[in-house]
Amino acid sequence: MTPEEIFSKLQELIAEQFALDEDEITMGSSFTDDLGADSVDLVELVMAMEEEFELDEIEEDDLAQLKTVGDCVKYLSSKIN
């Protein structure tokens, strides 16, 4: 799966989870600052990512590093490919 495909799928997930338009979500979007996510939103997004991308539970240390959509794309690319 390419980073572009991962980003596209993440846009869909984030738009659904946070009730946003997909075009509001960029690689540089910060979950808290730009997308207005709180801790509950982020937990739900992580669960959706784990299900969508068929991942084992994402470690808390890894989660702490995922501040932007681009961070998630890089992380998912490393786990999927």
C-alpha positions as CSV (number, residue, x, y, z in Angstrom):
1,M,0.0,0.0,0.0
2,T,1.5,3.4,-1.0
3,P,1.7,6.4,1.3
4,E,-0.8,8.1,-0.9
5,E,-3.3,5.2,-0.5
6,I,-2.7,5.2,3.3
7,F,-3.3,9.0,3.4
8,S,-6.5,8.7,1.4
9,K,-7.9,6.0,3.7
10,L,-6.8,8.0,6.8
11,Q,-8.6,11.0,5.4
12,E,-11.8,9.0,5.2
13,L,-11.4,7.6,8.7
14,I,-10.6,11.0,10.3
15,A,-13.4,12.8,8.4
16,E,-15.8,10.1,9.7
17,Q,-14.5,10.1,13.3
18,F,-14.2,13.9,13.7
19,A,-17.2,14.9,11.5
20,L,-15.0,16.9,9.1
21,D,-14.7,17.3,5.3
22,E,-11.9,15.2,3.8
23,D,-10.5,18.3,2.1
24,E,-9.9,19.9,5.5
25,I,-7.4,17.1,6.3
26,T,-3.8,17.4,5.1
27,M,-0.5,15.6,5.8
28,G,0.4,18.6,8.1
29,S,-2.8,18.6,10.0
30,S,-2.3,18.4,13.8
31,F,-4.9,16.2,15.4
32,T,-5.3,18.5,18.4
33,D,-4.5,22.0,17.0
34,D,-6.0,21.8,13.5
35,L,-8.6,19.0,13.7
36,G,-9.8,19.8,17.3
37,A,-9.4,16.2,18.5
38,D,-9.6,15.4,22.2
39,S,-8.3,12.2,23.9
40,V,-11.6,10.3,23.3
41,D,-11.5,11.2,19.6
42,L,-7.9,10.0,19.4
43,V,-8.6,6.7,21.1
44,E,-11.5,6.0,18.7
45,L,-9.3,6.9,15.7
46,V,-6.6,4.6,16.8
47,M,-9.1,1.7,17.2
48,A,-10.4,2.5,13.7
49,M,-6.9,2.5,12.3
50,E,-6.1,-0.8,13.9
51,E,-9.2,-2.3,12.4
52,E,-8.9,-0.7,9.0
53,F,-5.2,-1.5,8.5
54,E,-5.4,-4.9,10.4
55,L,-2.8,-3.9,12.9
56,D,-2.0,-5.3,16.4
57,E,-2.6,-2.9,19.2
58,I,-0.5,0.3,18.6
59,E,1.9,0.8,21.5
60,E,1.4,3.9,23.8
61,D,5.0,5.0,23.1
62,D,4.3,4.9,19.4
63,L,1.0,6.8,19.9
64,A,2.8,9.6,21.7
65,Q,4.8,10.3,18.5
66,L,1.7,10.6,16.3
67,K,0.9,14.3,16.3
68,T,0.0,14.9,12.7
69,V,-1.7,13.0,9.9
70,G,1.7,12.8,8.2
71,D,3.1,11.1,11.3
72,C,0.4,8.5,11.1
73,V,1.0,7.9,7.4
74,K,4.7,7.3,8.0
75,Y,3.9,5.0,11.0
76,L,1.3,3.0,9.0
77,S,3.7,2.7,6.0
78,S,6.3,1.2,8.2
79,K,3.9,-1.3,9.8
80,I,2.0,-2.3,6.6
81,N,4.8,-2.6,4.1
